[in-house]
Amino acid sequence: MLKVALTGGIGTGKTVVLARFAELGAPVISADDVAHEVIGAGTPGAAAVRARFGDDVMRPDGNVDRLRLAAIVFRDTAARRDLEAIIHPEVRAAIAAWGEARARGGAAISVAEIPLLFENQRDMDFDRVVVTACAQDEQVRRVMARSGLAVDDVRQRIAAQLPLAEKVRRAHYVIWTDGSIDATRQRAADVWARLQRDAGAIAG
């Protein structure tokens, strides 16, 4: 099975590309979705977040208030590392188990969306890395539009990640998303066709 990681900077279109891969038949998983489950109400992860960051980041229903938590960790490197130490091991284990299950089921390709792939030295766990990319001004515009964050807060979040140019340099395939959603979906389909050829070569 060809193990594919999808990554890229915040606001670069990873969600659109992952959805397109799924439409085309790829088994897909999102590290962000798994991370939300890991710190869901009643989980050991939520208890660990409360113990480290206090009641102010918790909602009355027992879920973590992710906006309040993000406001802390994107301003404090040590706090961000503490949060990652709580979440990342469980996310990594869950994605590995999911991939093994897909392989046992006979899947030719699996795709895991992992925003911090390079930052956490996860790229060597995969056969191919696909990076979504766009101009930074477009990243900022998109994130502001969907989150309501101020421009300085968005730029702070972008700065907390590995520079996008470095991710592009280290990718096997790059999907540029500056254009329309339809154009991005077509580029994703083109890359999917190449991944299928790669998978066939490995199997062959």
C-alpha positions in Angstrom: 0.0 0.0 0.0 1.2 3.5 -0.9 1.1 5.6 2.2 0.5 9.2 1.4 0.7 12.2 3.7 -1.1 15.5 2.8 0.2 18.6 4.4 0.7 22.3 3.9 0.3 25.6 5.7 -2.8 26.9 7.4 -5.3 28.1 4.9 -3.7 26.5 1.9 -6.6 24.2 0.9 -5.8 20.9 2.6 -9.5 20.2 3.4 -10.6 20.8 -0.2 -7.9 18.5 -1.5 -8.5 15.7 1.1 -12.2 15.8 0.2 -11.4 15.5 -3.5 -9.1 12.5 -2.9 -11.9 10.9 -0.9 -14.3 11.5 -3.8 -11.8 9.8 -6.1 -11.7 6.7 -4.0 -9.0 7.3 -1.5 -9.3 6.1 2.1 -8.6 9.3 4.1 -8.1 10.4 7.7 -7.5 13.8 9.2 -5.1 14.4 12.1 -7.1 17.4 13.1 -10.3 15.3 13.4 -8.4 12.7 15.5 -6.9 15.4 17.7 -10.4 16.7 18.4 -11.5 13.2 19.5 -8.4 12.8 21.7 -9.4 15.8 23.8 -13.1 15.3 23.6 -15.3 15.5 26.8 -14.5 12.8 29.3 -11.2 11.7 27.6 -7.8 11.4 29.4 -6.6 14.0 26.9 -9.2 16.5 28.1 -8.3 15.9 31.7 -4.6 16.5 30.8 -5.4 19.7 29.0 -7.4 20.9 32.1 -4.5 19.9 34.4 -2.0 21.8 32.3 -4.0 24.9 31.2 -6.7 25.3 33.8 -10.5 25.5 33.9 -10.5 28.7 31.7 -9.9 26.6 28.6 -12.8 24.2 29.3 -16.4 24.5 28.4 -19.3 23.7 30.7 -20.0 20.5 28.7 -16.5 19.2 29.4 -15.1 19.9 25.9 -12.0 21.9 25.4 -12.6 25.5 24.2 -10.2 25.3 21.3 -10.3 29.0 20.5 -9.2 29.9 24.0 -6.6 27.2 24.0 -5.3 28.3 20.6 -5.0 31.9 21.9 -2.6 30.6 24.6 -0.5 28.1 22.6 0.2 30.3 19.6 1.6 33.0 21.9 3.7 30.7 24.0 6.1 28.1 22.5 6.5 26.2 25.7 2.7 25.9 26.1 2.3 24.7 22.5 4.9 22.0 23.1 3.1 20.9 26.2 -0.1 20.6 24.3 1.6 18.7 21.5 3.0 16.3 24.1 -0.6 15.6 25.2 -2.1 15.2 21.8 0.5 14.0 19.2 1.4 10.6 20.6 -2.3 9.5 20.6 -2.9 11.0 17.1 0.2 9.3 15.7 -0.9 5.9 17.2 -4.4 6.3 15.9 -3.3 7.2 12.3 -0.8 4.3 12.3 -3.5 1.8 13.4 -5.9 3.2 10.8 -3.2 2.8 8.1 -2.5 -0.8 9.1 -6.2 -1.6 8.9 -6.4 -0.1 5.4 -3.5 -2.2 4.3 -5.0 -5.4 5.7 -8.2 -4.5 3.9 -6.3 -4.4 0.6 -6.3 -0.7 -0.1 -3.8 0.4 -2.8 -3.4 3.9 -1.3 -4.2 5.6 1.9 -4.1 9.4 2.6 -3.5 11.0 6.0 -3.8 14.7 6.3 -1.2 15.8 8.9 -0.7 19.6 9.1 2.5 19.4 11.2 4.0 16.5 9.2 7.4 18.1 8.8 7.4 19.9 12.1 7.0 16.5 13.9 9.4 14.6 11.6 6.6 12.4 10.4 7.4 12.6 6.7 9.6 9.5 6.8 6.6 7.4 7.9 5.1 7.9 4.4 5.9 6.9 0.8 4.7 10.2 -0.7 4.1 13.7 0.6 1.6 16.0 -1.1 1.8 19.7 -0.1 -0.9 22.3 -0.7 0.4 25.8 -1.2 -0.7 29.3 -2.1 0.6 32.9 -1.6 0.8 34.0 2.0 -1.6 36.9 1.5 -4.1 34.4 0.3 -3.5 32.2 3.3 -4.1 35.2 5.6 -7.3 36.2 3.7 -8.7 32.7 3.9 -8.0 32.2 7.6 -9.3 35.6 8.5 -12.5 34.9 6.6 -13.2 31.6 8.2 -12.1 32.3 11.7 -12.6 36.0 12.4 -9.1 36.3 13.7 -7.1 39.6 13.4 -4.4 39.7 10.7 -1.6 39.7 13.3 -3.0 36.6 15.0 -3.2 34.8 11.6 0.4 35.8 10.7 1.5 34.5 14.2 -0.1 31.1 13.4 1.6 31.0 10.0 4.9 31.8 11.6 4.5 29.0 14.1 4.7 26.5 11.3 7.6 25.5 9.1 7.9 28.0 6.2 5.7 26.9 3.3 8.5 27.2 0.8 10.4 24.5 2.8 7.4 22.2 2.7 7.1 22.7 -1.0 10.8 21.9 -1.4 10.4 18.7 0.5 7.2 17.5 -1.2 6.9 14.8 -3.8 3.9 16.6 -5.3 2.6 20.2 -4.8 -0.9 21.3 -5.4 -1.1 25.1 -5.9 -4.5 26.4 -4.7 -4.3 30.2 -5.5 -7.0 29.8 -8.1 -10.6 28.7 -7.9 -11.9 25.7 -6.0 -12.6 24.0 -9.3 -9.0 24.5 -10.4 -7.8 23.1 -7.1 -10.0 20.0 -7.4 -8.7 19.4 -11.0 -5.1 19.7 -9.8 -5.9 17.3 -7.0 -7.3 14.8 -9.5 -4.2 15.1 -11.6 -2.0 14.3 -8.5 -4.3 11.4 -7.6 -3.7 9.9 -11.0 0.0 10.1 -10.4 -0.3 8.6 -7.0 -2.2 5.7 -8.5 0.6 5.1 -11.0 3.1 5.2 -8.1 1.0 2.7 -6.2 0.9 0.5 -9.3 4.7 0.6 -9.6 5.2 -0.3 -6.0 2.7 -3.2 -6.3 4.1 -4.3 -9.6 
